[in-house]
Amino acid sequence: MNKDQSMTLNASSSSPGAVPEVPHPSLATATPGGGTWRMVLAMALSGTIGLLVVESGLPALWVVWLRCILGGLGLAAWVAVSRQWRTPTRSELRWLLLGGLALIVNWLCLFRAYHYSGIAIATVVYHVQPFLLLLLAALLQGEALPLRRMPWLLLALVGVVLSSGLLGADGAHQASWQGIGLALLAASLYAVATLTTQRLKRIAPAQIAMLQMGVGALALLPFVWELRADVVFSPKAWAAVLVLGLVHTAWMYTLMYTA
């Protein structure tokens, strides 16, 4: 193993994509020592994203675009310092493009869901993503479902439904179906974005996320330009988007992709 491969993100072969040319472990059989704590921490961070989005007071398009810019810059700095850059092949570029678009539309759907259903309900519904990830991995990649864990997964799904308020007496009034639909769509797109990273075994997770941020920044630029007159920045807005971009994007997605 050379020096570049021994940097922090490439230090452990138990993490998917940690060492180039080592296959990603199955999503259903990832070892607790390698991926579980990273995914738990990433999900804990993701649970506070809604607060930052709302507190910024900015349109969803602008929040997503700034998240791409700031998160991409943070990840680029890490890739440069750790010397993880590898030139993608044409095939890898296609998977990066697909994953980047899925990731960005996922954010747009989730941030709009906050508007319709509120942060609490949209976040709770969005956290069916691990369940959807396992199902898509089984359907698209033929991975075996972890049968011993299925009862716990189903119990978690029931908990999500109960927490959303859909089964309450006035659940239809308390929770907007449009917001819940957007949150479910966002969770599905998150699963697609995560699965595309399994096609990028040669590229470090930080570089994958960085390039996906670049795809998002370029794709949203024309739409952001149209809304430039409607955006008013305040110190509070800047603080919210800086934390969202550097902590809840640059760091969180590195954790997630190495999980």
HELIX and SHEET records of a PDB file:
HELIX    1   1 ASP A    4  SER A    6  5                                   3    
HELIX    2   2 THR A    8  ASN A   10  5                                   3    
HELIX    3   3 PRO A   32  THR A   36  3                                   5    
HELIX    4   4 TRP A   37  SER A   46  1                                  10    
HELIX    5   5 ILE A   49  SER A   56  1                                   8    
HELIX    6   6 ALA A   60  SER A   82  1                                  23    
HELIX    7   7 ARG A   90  SER A  117  1                                  28    
HELIX    8   8 ILE A  119  TYR A  126  1                                   8    
HELIX    9   9 GLN A  129  GLN A  141  1                                  13    
HELIX   10  10 LEU A  147  ARG A  149  5                                   3    
HELIX   11  11 MET A  150  SER A  164  1                                  15    
HELIX   12  12 GLY A  171  GLN A  174  1                                   4    
HELIX   13  13 TRP A  177  THR A  196  1                                  20    
HELIX   14  14 THR A  197  ARG A  199  5                                   3    
HELIX   15  15 PRO A  205  GLU A  226  1                                  22    
HELIX   16  16 ARG A  228  ASP A  230  5                                   3    
HELIX   17  17 PRO A  235  GLY A  245  1                                  11    
HELIX   18  18 LEU A  246  TRP A  251  3                                   6    
HELIX   19  19 MET A  252  TYR A  257  1                                   6    
END                                                                             
